[in-house]
């Protein structure tokens, strides 16, 4: 009789062990599946963050610096033209030359970044701005020299052309700035989609993890009840 009860206990324990093994395997297997699904999304999100932080924002910073250089060159040369170098404004040529050098550095950095981003459109636009700057700067300097050496009438002959080129520069840089901002916006939207996909995936993982957890609880409860019943039978037999 004892052998019968031992066999029953053994079967119950095997059933409990199997249920616990199954639930544990389901949880472990599902975790692996989730890792495989989530890893590409995490890598994509990381790549987008790096692109926005290291490329898009840095390129925008260089573009803003280029815009400032162009404005400063125009401002200093205009100051010299208006004052003809009198009243302490004779350093306008030197300051304009300094910002012309800054322009060269900033435009080179911007082109390098655009090449790293593999954006032929941005590279072309930046190279066009770079090529247009020397004639713009030379014209402004020549205009200022005419104001200083020959007077207002001579300088006024170039003022209209210089202002027109300055406006064209400003428009080109603004269009470039807007294009980079649009690229950054698309990158951020793409990142948002990746994050949303991760959130949805986590919700699914939580929902599907409930089943093996419930299976473990049921198996443990069934095991406790089964053992208690068997013990009760054994005690009754002894009596």
C-alpha atoms as an extended CHARMM CRD file, in Angstrom:
* protein
*
       239  EXT
         1         1  UNK       CA              0.0000000000        0.0000000000        0.0000000000  PROA      1               0.0000000000
         2         2  UNK       CA              2.8610000000        2.3090000000        0.8300000000  PROA      2               0.0000000000
         3         3  UNK       CA              4.3300000000        1.6760000000       -2.5950000000  PROA      3               0.0000000000
         4         4  UNK       CA              1.0950000000        2.8850000000       -4.1540000000  PROA      4               0.0000000000
         5         5  UNK       CA              1.1750000000        6.1230000000       -2.1960000000  PROA      5               0.0000000000
         6         6  UNK       CA              4.8560000000        6.6130000000       -3.0190000000  PROA      6               0.0000000000
         7         7  UNK       CA              4.0360000000        6.1890000000       -6.6990000000  PROA      7               0.0000000000
         8         8  UNK       CA              1.2420000000        8.7170000000       -6.4450000000  PROA      8               0.0000000000
         9         9  UNK       CA              3.5180000000       11.1860000000       -4.6770000000  PROA      9               0.0000000000
        10        10  UNK       CA              6.2030000000       10.6520000000       -7.3030000000  PROA      10              0.0000000000
        11        11  UNK       CA              3.7540000000       11.3340000000      -10.1500000000  PROA      11              0.0000000000
        12        12  UNK       CA              2.4640000000       14.4760000000       -8.4520000000  PROA      12              0.0000000000
        13        13  UNK       CA              5.9640000000       15.7630000000       -7.8570000000  PROA      13              0.0000000000
        14        14  UNK       CA              6.9760000000       15.0180000000      -11.4470000000  PROA      14              0.0000000000
        15        15  UNK       CA              3.9220000000       16.8980000000      -12.6480000000  PROA      15              0.0000000000
        16        16  UNK       CA              4.7630000000       19.8850000000      -10.4450000000  PROA      16              0.0000000000
        17        17  UNK       CA              8.4020000000       19.8650000000      -11.5410000000  PROA      17              0.0000000000
        18        18  UNK       CA              7.3540000000       19.6920000000      -15.1760000000  PROA      18              0.0000000000
        19        19  UNK       CA              4.9290000000       22.5980000000      -14.7610000000  PROA      19              0.0000000000
        20        20  UNK       CA              7.5760000000       24.7100000000      -13.0370000000  PROA      20              0.0000000000
        21        21  UNK       CA             10.1500000000       23.7790000000      -15.6890000000  PROA      21              0.0000000000
        22        22  UNK       CA              7.7110000000       24.6630000000      -18.4500000000  PROA      22              0.0000000000
        23        23  UNK       CA              6.8410000000       28.0380000000      -16.9450000000  PROA      23              0.0000000000
        24        24  UNK       CA             10.5010000000       28.8550000000      -16.3110000000  PROA      24              0.0000000000
        25        25  UNK       CA             11.4120000000       27.8470000000      -19.8690000000  PROA      25              0.0000000000
        26        26  UNK       CA              8.6160000000       29.9930000000      -21.2610000000  PROA      26              0.0000000000
        27        27  UNK       CA              9.7930000000       33.0180000000      -19.3060000000  PROA      27              0.0000000000
        28        28  UNK       CA             13.4380000000       32.4600000000      -20.2950000000  PROA      28              0.0000000000
        29        29  UNK       CA             12.5560000000       31.8020000000      -23.9270000000  PROA      29              0.0000000000
        30        30  UNK       CA             10.3480000000       34.8370000000      -24.1600000000  PROA      30              0.0000000000
        31        31  UNK       CA             13.0910000000       36.9850000000      -22.6060000000  PROA      31              0.0000000000
        32        32  UNK       CA             15.5090000000       35.8370000000      -25.3100000000  PROA      32              0.0000000000
        33        33  UNK       CA             12.9500000000       36.5800000000      -28.0220000000  PROA      33              0.0000000000
        34        34  UNK       CA             12.3900000000       40.0510000000      -26.5740000000  PROA      34              0.0000000000
        35        35  UNK       CA             16.1160000000       40.7080000000      -26.4800000000  PROA      35              0.0000000000
        36        36  UNK       CA             16.4210000000       39.7450000000      -30.1420000000  PROA      36              0.0000000000
        37        37  UNK       CA             13.5090000000       42.0390000000      -31.0170000000  PROA      37              0.0000000000
        38        38  UNK       CA             14.5640000000       44.9780000000      -28.8580000000  PROA      38              0.0000000000
        39        39  UNK       CA             18.2900000000       45.0100000000      -29.6110000000  PROA      39              0.0000000000
        40        40  UNK       CA             17.9740000000       46.4110000000      -33.1660000000  PROA      40              0.0000000000
        41        41  UNK       CA             15.5240000000       49.0550000000      -31.9070000000  PROA      41              0.0000000000
        42        42  UNK       CA             17.8980000000       50.0600000000      -29.1240000000  PROA      42              0.0000000000
        43        43  UNK       CA             20.8250000000       50.2560000000      -31.5400000000  PROA      43              0.0000000000
        44        44  UNK       CA             18.7770000000       52.3270000000      -33.9730000000  PROA      44              0.0000000000
        45        45  UNK       CA             17.7150000000       54.7200000000      -31.2030000000  PROA      45              0.0000000000
        46        46  UNK       CA             21.3180000000       55.0440000000      -30.0370000000  PROA      46              0.0000000000
        47        47  UNK       CA             22.5000000000       55.7640000000      -33.5870000000  PROA      47              0.0000000000
        48        48  UNK       CA             19.8530000000       58.4470000000      -34.0460000000  PROA      48              0.0000000000
        49        49  UNK       CA             20.7440000000       60.1040000000      -30.7310000000  PROA      49              0.0000000000
        50        50  UNK       CA             24.4010000000       60.1130000000      -31.6840000000  PROA      50              0.0000000000
        51        51  UNK       CA             23.6150000000       61.5230000000      -35.1190000000  PROA      51              0.0000000000
        52        52  UNK       CA             21.4920000000       64.3330000000      -33.7000000000  PROA      52              0.0000000000
        53        53  UNK       CA             23.9050000000       65.1770000000      -30.8770000000  PROA      53              0.0000000000
        54        54  UNK       CA             27.2050000000       64.8640000000      -32.7350000000  PROA      54              0.0000000000
        55        55  UNK       CA             26.2820000000       65.7350000000      -36.2950000000  PROA      55              0.0000000000
        56        56  UNK       CA             23.0570000000       67.6840000000      -36.6980000000  PROA      56              0.0000000000
        57        57  UNK       CA             23.5030000000       69.9950000000      -33.6990000000  PROA      57              0.0000000000
        58        58  UNK       CA             27.2030000000       70.5230000000      -34.3530000000  PROA      58              0.0000000000
        59        59  UNK       CA             26.5180000000       71.3450000000      -37.9950000000  PROA      59              0.0000000000
        60        60  UNK       CA             23.8460000000       73.8410000000      -36.9290000000  PROA      60              0.0000000000
        61        61  UNK       CA             26.3850000000       75.4270000000      -34.5880000000  PROA      61              0.0000000000
        62        62  UNK       CA             28.8510000000       75.8130000000      -37.4600000000  PROA      62              0.0000000000
        63        63  UNK       CA             26.1550000000       77.2650000000      -39.7270000000  PROA      63              0.0000000000
        64        64  UNK       CA             25.2400000000       79.8450000000      -37.0870000000  PROA      64              0.0000000000
        65        65  UNK       CA             28.9230000000       80.7270000000      -36.7570000000  PROA      65              0.0000000000
        66        66  UNK       CA             29.1550000000       81.1500000000      -40.5490000000  PROA      66              0.0000000000
        67        67  UNK       CA             26.1320000000       83.4280000000      -40.5050000000  PROA      67              0.0000000000
        68        68  UNK       CA             27.6960000000       85.5130000000      -37.7300000000  PROA      68              0.0000000000
        69        69  UNK       CA             31.0060000000       85.7970000000      -39.6230000000  PROA      69              0.0000000000
        70        70  UNK       CA             29.2690000000       87.0670000000      -42.7520000000  PROA      70              0.0000000000
        71        71  UNK       CA             27.2790000000       89.6130000000      -40.7370000000  PROA      71              0.0000000000
        72        72  UNK       CA             30.3880000000       90.8130000000      -38.9010000000  PROA      72              0.0000000000
        73        73  UNK       CA             32.3520000000       91.2410000000      -42.1230000000  PROA      73              0.0000000000
        74        74  UNK       CA             29.5210000000       93.3470000000      -43.5220000000  PROA      74              0.0000000000
        75        75  UNK       CA             29.1900000000       95.3150000000      -40.2800000000  PROA      75              0.0000000000
        76        76  UNK       CA             32.8680000000       96.2120000000      -39.9060000000  PROA      76              0.0000000000
        77        77  UNK       CA             33.3420000000       97.1600000000      -43.5440000000  PROA      77              0.0000000000
        78        78  UNK       CA             30.1610000000       99.2370000000      -43.4240000000  PROA      78              0.0000000000
        79        79  UNK       CA             31.4220000000      101.0030000000      -40.2860000000  PROA      79              0.0000000000
        80        80  UNK       CA             34.6590000000      101.9070000000      -42.0510000000  PROA      80              0.0000000000
        81        81  UNK       CA             32.6920000000      103.1200000000      -45.0590000000  PROA      81              0.0000000000
        82        82  UNK       CA             30.3660000000      105.2720000000      -42.9600000000  PROA      82              0.0000000000
        83        83  UNK       CA             33.0950000000      106.8410000000      -40.8160000000  PROA      83              0.0000000000
        84        84  UNK       CA             35.8820000000      106.7680000000      -43.4310000000  PROA      84              0.0000000000
        85        85  UNK       CA             38.1430000000      105.4850000000      -40.6710000000  PROA      85              0.0000000000
        86        86  UNK       CA             37.7340000000      108.4990000000      -38.4110000000  PROA      86              0.0000000000
        87        87  UNK       CA             36.7900000000      108.5070000000      -34.7360000000  PROA      87              0.0000000000
        88        88  UNK       CA             38.4810000000      105.2520000000      -33.8160000000  PROA      88              0.0000000000
        89        89  UNK       CA             36.7960000000      103.1990000000      -36.5560000000  PROA      89              0.0000000000
        90        90  UNK       CA             39.9830000000      102.6220000000      -38.5250000000  PROA      90              0.0000000000
        91        91  UNK       CA             40.2870000000       99.0490000000      -37.2230000000  PROA      91              0.0000000000
        92        92  UNK       CA             37.3130000000       97.8670000000      -39.2620000000  PROA      92              0.0000000000
        93        93  UNK       CA             39.5280000000       96.3400000000      -41.9650000000  PROA      93              0.0000000000
        94        94  UNK       CA             41.4390000000       94.3160000000      -39.3790000000  PROA      94              0.0000000000
        95        95  UNK       CA             38.2840000000       93.0540000000      -37.6530000000  PROA      95              0.0000000000
        96        96  UNK       CA             36.6470000000       92.1760000000      -40.9760000000  PROA      96              0.0000000000
        97        97  UNK       CA             39.7600000000       90.2110000000      -41.9750000000  PROA      97              0.0000000000
        98        98  UNK       CA             39.6450000000       88.3560000000      -38.6670000000  PROA      98              0.0000000000
        99        99  UNK       CA             36.0620000000       87.2430000000      -39.2630000000  PROA      99              0.0000000000
       100       100  UNK       CA             36.8800000000       86.3310000000      -42.8450000000  PROA      100             0.0000000000
       101       101  UNK       CA             39.4560000000       83.9180000000      -41.4100000000  PROA      101             0.0000000000
       102       102  UNK       CA             36.8790000000       82.6020000000      -38.9320000000  PROA      102             0.0000000000
       103       103  UNK       CA             34.5400000000       82.0430000000      -41.8830000000  PROA      103             0.0000000000
       104       104  UNK       CA             37.1160000000       79.8430000000      -43.6040000000  PROA      104             0.0000000000
       105       105  UNK       CA             37.5470000000       77.7310000000      -40.4680000000  PROA      105             0.0000000000
       106       106  UNK       CA             33.8130000000       77.3710000000      -39.8570000000  PROA      106             0.0000000000
       107       107  UNK       CA             32.9320000000       76.5590000000      -43.4610000000  PROA      107             0.0000000000
       108       108  UNK       CA             35.6750000000       73.8930000000      -43.5480000000  PROA      108             0.0000000000
       109       109  UNK       CA             34.2980000000       72.3270000000      -40.3750000000  PROA      109             0.0000000000
       110       110  UNK       CA             30.7760000000       72.3880000000      -41.7800000000  PROA      110             0.0000000000
       111       111  UNK       CA             31.8330000000       70.7230000000      -45.0410000000  PROA      111             0.0000000000
       112       112  UNK       CA             33.6970000000       68.0320000000      -43.1050000000  PROA      112             0.0000000000
       113       113  UNK       CA             30.6010000000       67.3240000000      -40.9900000000  PROA      113             0.0000000000
       114       114  UNK       CA             28.3310000000       67.2120000000      -44.0450000000  PROA      114             0.0000000000
       115       115  UNK       CA             30.7100000000       64.7730000000      -45.7300000000  PROA      115             0.0000000000
       116       116  UNK       CA             30.6470000000       62.6140000000      -42.5930000000  PROA      116             0.0000000000
       117       117  UNK       CA             26.8490000000       62.6250000000      -42.7730000000  PROA      117             0.0000000000
       118       118  UNK       CA             27.1450000000       61.5170000000      -46.4280000000  PROA      118             0.0000000000
       119       119  UNK       CA             24.8640000000       64.3460000000      -47.5060000000  PROA      119             0.0000000000
       120       120  UNK       CA             25.9120000000       65.3960000000      -51.0010000000  PROA      120             0.0000000000
       121       121  UNK       CA             23.1890000000       68.0680000000      -51.0140000000  PROA      121             0.0000000000
       122       122  UNK       CA             24.5940000000       69.8040000000      -47.9320000000  PROA      122             0.0000000000
       123       123  UNK       CA             28.1660000000       69.4710000000      -49.1740000000  PROA      123             0.0000000000
       124       124  UNK       CA             27.2410000000       71.1000000000      -52.4850000000  PROA      124             0.0000000000
       125       125  UNK       CA             25.3980000000       73.9650000000      -50.7630000000  PROA      125             0.0000000000
       126       126  UNK       CA             28.2900000000       74.6040000000      -48.3580000000  PROA      126             0.0000000000
       127       127  UNK       CA             30.8810000000       74.5420000000      -51.1320000000  PROA      127             0.0000000000
       128       128  UNK       CA             28.7770000000       77.0400000000      -53.0820000000  PROA      128             0.0000000000
       129       129  UNK       CA             28.6860000000       79.3940000000      -50.0760000000  PROA      129             0.0000000000
       130       130  UNK       CA             32.4300000000       78.9200000000      -49.6130000000  PROA      130             0.0000000000
       131       131  UNK       CA             33.1130000000       79.8050000000      -53.2490000000  PROA      131             0.0000000000
       132       132  UNK       CA             30.8930000000       82.9160000000      -53.0900000000  PROA      132             0.0000000000
       133       133  UNK       CA             32.5340000000       84.3670000000      -49.9830000000  PROA      133             0.0000000000
       134       134  UNK       CA             35.8900000000       85.6250000000      -51.4130000000  PROA      134             0.0000000000
       135       135  UNK       CA             34.2330000000       87.8130000000      -54.1160000000  PROA      135             0.0000000000
       136       136  UNK       CA             31.8100000000       89.1280000000      -51.4790000000  PROA      136             0.0000000000
       137       137  UNK       CA             34.6200000000       89.9650000000      -49.0690000000  PROA      137             0.0000000000
       138       138  UNK       CA             36.8210000000       91.5080000000      -51.7890000000  PROA      138             0.0000000000
       139       139  UNK       CA             33.9420000000       93.6710000000      -52.9760000000  PROA      139             0.0000000000
       140       140  UNK       CA             33.2220000000       94.8990000000      -49.4570000000  PROA      140             0.0000000000
       141       141  UNK       CA             36.8320000000       95.6880000000      -48.7850000000  PROA      141             0.0000000000
       142       142  UNK       CA             37.1600000000       97.5420000000      -52.0950000000  PROA      142             0.0000000000
       143       143  UNK       CA             33.9980000000       99.5040000000      -51.2880000000  PROA      143             0.0000000000
       144       144  UNK       CA             35.3300000000      100.5180000000      -47.8700000000  PROA      144             0.0000000000
       145       145  UNK       CA             38.6710000000      101.5560000000      -49.3730000000  PROA      145             0.0000000000
       146       146  UNK       CA             36.9110000000      103.7680000000      -51.9020000000  PROA      146             0.0000000000
       147       147  UNK       CA             34.9280000000      105.4540000000      -49.1180000000  PROA      147             0.0000000000
       148       148  UNK       CA             38.1160000000      106.1010000000      -47.1620000000  PROA      148             0.0000000000
       149       149  UNK       CA             40.3400000000      107.1830000000      -50.0770000000  PROA      149             0.0000000000
       150       150  UNK       CA             37.9650000000      108.8130000000      -52.5520000000  PROA      150             0.0000000000
       151       151  UNK       CA             34.8500000000      109.6940000000      -50.5940000000  PROA      151             0.0000000000
       152       152  UNK       CA             31.1660000000      108.9100000000      -50.4870000000  PROA      152             0.0000000000
       153       153  UNK       CA             30.4340000000      109.2530000000      -54.1820000000  PROA      153             0.0000000000
       154       154  UNK       CA             32.9620000000      106.5920000000      -55.1790000000  PROA      154             0.0000000000
       155       155  UNK       CA             32.0040000000      104.2280000000      -52.3710000000  PROA      155             0.0000000000
       156       156  UNK       CA             28.2920000000      104.5200000000      -53.1130000000  PROA      156             0.0000000000
       157       157  UNK       CA             28.8810000000      102.9870000000      -56.5290000000  PROA      157             0.0000000000
       158       158  UNK       CA             29.6410000000       99.6160000000      -54.8950000000  PROA      158             0.0000000000
       159       159  UNK       CA             27.3630000000       99.8480000000      -51.8590000000  PROA      159             0.0000000000
       160       160  UNK       CA             24.2630000000       98.5350000000      -53.6680000000  PROA      160             0.0000000000
       161       161  UNK       CA             26.0830000000       95.5170000000      -55.0890000000  PROA      161             0.0000000000
       162       162  UNK       CA             27.6950000000       94.7320000000      -51.7320000000  PROA      162             0.0000000000
       163       163  UNK       CA             24.3730000000       94.8850000000      -49.8660000000  PROA      163             0.0000000000
       164       164  UNK       CA             22.7390000000       92.6870000000      -52.5050000000  PROA      164             0.0000000000
       165       165  UNK       CA             25.4530000000       90.0650000000      -52.1030000000  PROA      165             0.0000000000
       166       166  UNK       CA             25.1110000000       90.2410000000      -48.3230000000  PROA      166             0.0000000000
       167       167  UNK       CA             21.3580000000       89.6080000000      -48.6270000000  PROA      167             0.0000000000
       168       168  UNK       CA             21.9670000000       86.6890000000      -51.0040000000  PROA      168             0.0000000000
       169       169  UNK       CA             24.4420000000       85.2250000000      -48.5310000000  PROA      169             0.0000000000
       170       170  UNK       CA             21.9540000000       85.5760000000      -45.7000000000  PROA      170             0.0000000000
       171       171  UNK       CA             19.2250000000       83.8490000000      -47.7080000000  PROA      171             0.0000000000
       172       172  UNK       CA             21.5000000000       80.9680000000      -48.7430000000  PROA      172             0.0000000000
       173       173  UNK       CA             22.6310000000       80.3870000000      -45.1770000000  PROA      173             0.0000000000
       174       174  UNK       CA             19.0440000000       80.5320000000      -43.8870000000  PROA      174             0.0000000000
       175       175  UNK       CA             17.9170000000       77.9440000000      -46.4270000000  PROA      175             0.0000000000
       176       176  UNK       CA             20.8010000000       75.7210000000      -45.3970000000  PROA      176             0.0000000000
       177       177  UNK       CA             19.9490000000       76.1910000000      -41.7340000000  PROA      177             0.0000000000
       178       178  UNK       CA             16.3010000000       75.2840000000      -42.3880000000  PROA      178             0.0000000000
       179       179  UNK       CA             17.3530000000       72.1730000000      -44.3230000000  PROA      179             0.0000000000
       180       180  UNK       CA             19.5050000000       70.9240000000      -41.4320000000  PROA      180             0.0000000000
       181       181  UNK       CA             16.7220000000       71.6520000000      -38.9320000000  PROA      181             0.0000000000
       182       182  UNK       CA             14.3420000000       69.6010000000      -41.0770000000  PROA      182             0.0000000000
       183       183  UNK       CA             16.8500000000       66.7370000000      -41.0990000000  PROA      183             0.0000000000
       184       184  UNK       CA             17.0930000000       66.9250000000      -37.3000000000  PROA      184             0.0000000000
       185       185  UNK       CA             13.3010000000       66.9380000000      -37.0230000000  PROA      185             0.0000000000
       186       186  UNK       CA             13.0560000000       63.7960000000      -39.1640000000  PROA      186             0.0000000000
       187       187  UNK       CA             15.7410000000       62.1070000000      -37.0670000000  PROA      187             0.0000000000
       188       188  UNK       CA             13.8780000000       62.9400000000      -33.8560000000  PROA      188             0.0000000000
       189       189  UNK       CA             10.6060000000       61.6390000000      -35.3010000000  PROA      189             0.0000000000
       190       190  UNK       CA             12.3540000000       58.4370000000      -36.3080000000  PROA      190             0.0000000000
       191       191  UNK       CA             13.7500000000       58.1020000000      -32.7890000000  PROA      191             0.0000000000
       192       192  UNK       CA             10.2790000000       58.6810000000      -31.3410000000  PROA      192             0.0000000000
       193       193  UNK       CA              8.9320000000       55.8540000000      -33.4970000000  PROA      193             0.0000000000
       194       194  UNK       CA             11.6770000000       53.5330000000      -32.2170000000  PROA      194             0.0000000000
       195       195  UNK       CA             10.8890000000       54.4470000000      -28.6180000000  PROA      195             0.0000000000
       196       196  UNK       CA              7.1690000000       53.8540000000      -29.2250000000  PROA      196             0.0000000000
       197       197  UNK       CA              7.9810000000       50.4430000000      -30.6990000000  PROA      197             0.0000000000
       198       198  UNK       CA              9.9960000000       49.5860000000      -27.5830000000  PROA      198             0.0000000000
       199       199  UNK       CA              7.1010000000       50.6680000000      -25.3690000000  PROA      199             0.0000000000
       200       200  UNK       CA              4.6350000000       48.5240000000      -27.3170000000  PROA      200             0.0000000000
       201       201  UNK       CA              7.0410000000       45.6050000000      -27.1790000000  PROA      201             0.0000000000
       202       202  UNK       CA              7.3730000000       45.9390000000      -23.4000000000  PROA      202             0.0000000000
       203       203  UNK       CA              3.5880000000       45.9930000000      -22.9950000000  PROA      203             0.0000000000
       204       204  UNK       CA              3.3440000000       42.7940000000      -25.0070000000  PROA      204             0.0000000000
       205       205  UNK       CA              6.1210000000       41.2380000000      -22.9440000000  PROA      205             0.0000000000
       206       206  UNK       CA              4.2950000000       42.0460000000      -19.7170000000  PROA      206             0.0000000000
       207       207  UNK       CA              1.0380000000       40.6080000000      -20.9910000000  PROA      207             0.0000000000
       208       208  UNK       CA              2.6220000000       37.3950000000      -22.2500000000  PROA      208             0.0000000000
       209       209  UNK       CA              4.7110000000       36.9730000000      -19.1060000000  PROA      209             0.0000000000
       210       210  UNK       CA              1.5220000000       36.7080000000      -17.0620000000  PROA      210             0.0000000000
       211       211  UNK       CA              0.7310000000       33.2610000000      -18.4790000000  PROA      211             0.0000000000
       212       212  UNK       CA              3.8960000000       31.4180000000      -17.3260000000  PROA      212             0.0000000000
       213       213  UNK       CA              3.7030000000       33.2610000000      -14.0060000000  PROA      213             0.0000000000
       214       214  UNK       CA              0.1270000000       32.0360000000      -13.4980000000  PROA      214             0.0000000000
       215       215  UNK       CA              1.1930000000       28.5540000000      -14.5380000000  PROA      215             0.0000000000
       216       216  UNK       CA              3.8790000000       28.5720000000      -11.8550000000  PROA      216             0.0000000000
       217       217  UNK       CA              1.3890000000       29.7480000000       -9.2250000000  PROA      217             0.0000000000
       218       218  UNK       CA             -1.1430000000       27.0840000000      -10.2530000000  PROA      218             0.0000000000
       219       219  UNK       CA              1.5330000000       24.3740000000      -10.2260000000  PROA      219             0.0000000000
       220       220  UNK       CA              2.7770000000       25.4060000000       -6.7910000000  PROA      220             0.0000000000
       221       221  UNK       CA             -0.7740000000       25.5840000000       -5.4100000000  PROA      221             0.0000000000
       222       222  UNK       CA             -1.6530000000       22.2170000000       -6.8990000000  PROA      222             0.0000000000
       223       223  UNK       CA              1.5100000000       20.7390000000       -5.4490000000  PROA      223             0.0000000000
       224       224  UNK       CA              0.7500000000       22.0090000000       -1.9490000000  PROA      224             0.0000000000
       225       225  UNK       CA             -2.8140000000       20.6950000000       -2.1090000000  PROA      225             0.0000000000
       226       226  UNK       CA             -1.7140000000       17.3430000000       -3.5030000000  PROA      226             0.0000000000
       227       227  UNK       CA              0.9590000000       16.8500000000       -0.8450000000  PROA      227             0.0000000000
       228       228  UNK       CA             -1.4590000000       17.8240000000        1.9360000000  PROA      228             0.0000000000
       229       229  UNK       CA             -4.0310000000       15.3220000000        0.6770000000  PROA      229             0.0000000000
       230       230  UNK       CA             -1.4750000000       12.5580000000        0.3930000000  PROA      230             0.0000000000
       231       231  UNK       CA             -0.1820000000       13.2610000000        3.8880000000  PROA      231             0.0000000000
       232       232  UNK       CA             -3.7440000000       13.2590000000        5.1770000000  PROA      232             0.0000000000
       233       233  UNK       CA             -4.3560000000        9.8350000000        3.5720000000  PROA      233             0.0000000000
       234       234  UNK       CA             -1.1540000000        8.4550000000        5.0450000000  PROA      234             0.0000000000
       235       235  UNK       CA             -2.0660000000        9.7020000000        8.4970000000  PROA      235             0.0000000000
       236       236  UNK       CA             -5.5450000000        8.1660000000        8.1650000000  PROA      236             0.0000000000
       237       237  UNK       CA             -4.0480000000        4.8100000000        7.1860000000  PROA      237             0.0000000000
       238       238  UNK       CA             -1.7650000000        4.8280000000       10.1990000000  PROA      238             0.0000000000
       239       239  UNK       CA             -4.7580000000        5.4190000000       12.4370000000  PROA      239             0.0000000000
